[in-house]
Amino acid sequence: MSRLGVFDVSVRYGKVPALTDVTLHIGEGERIFISGPNGAGKSSLLKAISGAVPTAQGRIELDGDLLTGRPPEAVARLGLSMVPEGREIFGRLTVEENLRVGTGIRRDADAVEGDIAEIYRAFPILAERRHASAGALSGGQQQMLAIGRALMTNPKLMMVDEPSLGLAPKIVDQVYDTLVALQEERGLTLLIVEQSSVRAGRVGGRMILLRGGQVVGEGDAAAFADKDALTEAYFGKTGKEAAE
Ligand SMILES: Nc1ncnc2c1ncn2[C@@H]1O[C@H](COP(=O)(O)OP(=O)(O)OP(=O)(O)O)[C@@H](O)[C@H]1O
């Protein structure tokens, strides 16, 4: 059984199809990149998984539990957490207050303190700045905080929407180093939306390419960093064929 199973899922906004018959599976501990051009349906896929938008068709399961039809809080309770695009940090709250947001859904309140201590061990910069307002952190530190906050619910699957957005390449390197280290330490299962196939190829993992709301390619991320593979997936044929 897959950790995450997406079976023939379609999403529509009114009459606009955003995803059509998308099927994908993620194994426990796996790292998957979702890539594709603007409007490909990447955010719609994440929203459908997290329960933020309804599916028009198909079903989604996490460790065999049906997610489809459940509200986001119920999906979160079943073990899914999300690092949203733009991070959605509460700028006026302190770093530690941000980490505590969302822990209310947990039944094991006693474990929260231990988890906070563990996040601080993984992210020493957050420990250092625990009483600072989150709005005062740099973009990279805010991304770390968003990741730390998502870990606080002990997720079975963590989804990260465009972690590179607005960050300098060196900082993006640090963010990915952190994600990979967390995965190695905790056996975390990661689904990452990443526009840059080159970046995904460098980090490594499996890549699923979306275009026009459909899966148009799947394979080793490093192979997709190859320009021809991308051209083919985006435009339907390779640069060479297009020239003929
Ligand atoms: N709230 C909405 N109402 C109507 N159409 C929408 C809505 N959100 C997305 N769409 C449309 O659904 C399709 C998929 O959009 P989606 O945002 O999922 O793609 P994306 O790959 O995440 O794009 P981007 O990289 O620009 O965020 C697009 O055609 C988009 O215009």
The ligand as an SDF file (V2000), in Angstrom:
LIG
                    3D

 31 33  0  0  0  0  0  0  0  0999 V2000
   -9.9150   29.7000   -7.8960 N   0  0  0  0  0  0  0  0  0  0  0  0
   -9.8910   29.4350   -9.2090 C   0  0  0  0  0  0  0  0  0  0  0  0
  -10.9330   29.7210  -10.0140 N   0  0  0  0  0  0  0  0  0  0  0  0
  -10.9260   29.4430  -11.3270 C   0  0  0  0  0  0  0  0  0  0  0  0
   -9.8810   28.8550  -11.9660 N   0  0  0  0  0  0  0  0  0  0  0  0
   -8.7980   28.5610  -11.2190 C   0  0  0  0  0  0  0  0  0  0  0  0
   -8.7400   28.8240   -9.8110 C   0  0  0  0  0  0  0  0  0  0  0  0
   -7.5230   28.4160   -9.3560 N   0  0  0  0  0  0  0  0  0  0  0  0
   -6.8710   27.9070  -10.4180 C   0  0  0  0  0  0  0  0  0  0  0  0
   -7.6130   27.9990  -11.5380 N   0  0  0  0  0  0  0  0  0  0  0  0
   -7.2560   27.5130  -12.8860 C   0  0  0  0  0  0  0  0  0  0  0  0
   -6.9630   26.1230  -12.7710 O   0  0  0  0  0  0  0  0  0  0  0  0
   -5.8330   25.7770  -13.5610 C   0  0  0  0  0  0  0  0  0  0  0  0
   -4.7300   25.1670  -12.6860 C   0  0  0  0  0  0  0  0  0  0  0  0
   -4.2610   26.1690  -11.7830 O   0  0  0  0  0  0  0  0  0  0  0  0
   -3.2140   25.8930  -10.6110 P   0  0  0  0  0  0  0  0  0  0  0  0
   -3.1140   27.1470   -9.8000 O   0  0  0  0  0  0  0  0  0  0  0  0
   -3.5650   24.6380   -9.9360 O   0  0  0  0  0  0  0  0  0  0  0  0
   -1.8850   25.6720  -11.4400 O   0  0  0  0  0  0  0  0  0  0  0  0
   -0.3560   25.7740  -10.9570 P   0  0  0  0  0  0  0  0  0  0  0  0
    0.3670   24.7460  -11.7220 O   0  0  0  0  0  0  0  0  0  0  0  0
   -0.2990   25.7060   -9.4860 O   0  0  0  0  0  0  0  0  0  0  0  0
    0.0540   27.2150  -11.4630 O   0  0  0  0  0  0  0  0  0  0  0  0
    1.1030   28.2690  -10.7950 P   0  0  0  0  0  0  0  0  0  0  0  0
    2.4580   27.7020  -10.9960 O   0  0  0  0  0  0  0  0  0  0  0  0
    0.8460   29.5020  -11.6130 O   0  0  0  0  0  0  0  0  0  0  0  0
    0.7030   28.4000   -9.3460 O   0  0  0  0  0  0  0  0  0  0  0  0
   -5.4280   27.0450  -14.2950 C   0  0  0  0  0  0  0  0  0  0  0  0
   -6.0500   27.0560  -15.5560 O   0  0  0  0  0  0  0  0  0  0  0  0
   -5.9830   28.1470  -13.3990 C   0  0  0  0  0  0  0  0  0  0  0  0
   -6.2580   29.2980  -14.1680 O   0  0  0  0  0  0  0  0  0  0  0  0
  1  2  1  0
  2  3  1  0
  2  7  2  0
  3  4  2  0
  4  5  1  0
  5  6  2  0
  6  7  1  0
  6 10  1  0
  7  8  1  0
  8  9  2  0
  9 10  1  0
 10 11  1  0
 11 12  1  0
 11 30  1  0
 12 13  1  0
 13 14  1  0
 13 28  1  0
 14 15  1  0
 15 16  1  0
 16 17  2  0
 16 18  1  0
 16 19  1  0
 19 20  1  0
 20 21  2  0
 20 22  1  0
 20 23  1  0
 23 24  1  0
 24 25  2  0
 24 26  1  0
 24 27  1  0
 28 29  1  0
 28 30  1  0
 30 31  1  0
M  END
$$$$
